[in-house]
């Protein structure tokens, strides 16, 4: 009886170790990762911009359907294609890049539909305030890249945030919307 219990305990330990081994670390591929935003402009058109500098890591275990994400965005790298608009977005009225040089998305809850990631839930820290955010996956896949000779995982994610929850209130009194659509195209390379 003692031998059986020891065998079961040893097998359980080996299985637990095998599950941990399947988790892998991935680095954000900046050439295939873009963080963009869209916000209405007086009900006539849509202002769009992106952040050119971002970095981060992902821990992902497809078998256990778990993971962790951290993406750090350089708020001064905002790019709308118009230099004066970029300067205004970087100003204290909006992103206040001098005081808050980064925004961070951190998540540790992955939801799946079959074997594909369907949502990633965590928090967004912007202007020194942290709020819960769930990114919905519109697309997700992992593949063996012929270019980098490693596994690559990624997808297209989106969410809508209420910017006033972070204290970004500029233009609200003039009728600018408080809701901002965030689109995140991300690819990560297994390390």
Secondary structure as GFF3:
##gff-version 3
##sequence-region A 1 191
A	DSSP	alpha_helix	2	22	.	.	.	ID=ss1
A	DSSP	beta_strand	24	28	.	.	.	ID=ss2
A	DSSP	three_ten_helix	30	32	.	.	.	ID=ss3
A	DSSP	beta_strand	34	41	.	.	.	ID=ss4
A	DSSP	beta_strand	45	51	.	.	.	ID=ss5
A	DSSP	beta_strand	54	61	.	.	.	ID=ss6
A	DSSP	beta_strand	66	74	.	.	.	ID=ss7
A	DSSP	three_ten_helix	75	77	.	.	.	ID=ss8
A	DSSP	beta_strand	78	79	.	.	.	ID=ss9
A	DSSP	alpha_helix	83	90	.	.	.	ID=ss10
A	DSSP	beta_strand	102	113	.	.	.	ID=ss11
A	DSSP	beta_strand	116	126	.	.	.	ID=ss12
A	DSSP	beta_strand	129	144	.	.	.	ID=ss13
A	DSSP	beta_strand	151	162	.	.	.	ID=ss14
A	DSSP	three_ten_helix	163	166	.	.	.	ID=ss15
A	DSSP	three_ten_helix	172	174	.	.	.	ID=ss16
A	DSSP	beta_strand	179	190	.	.	.	ID=ss17
###
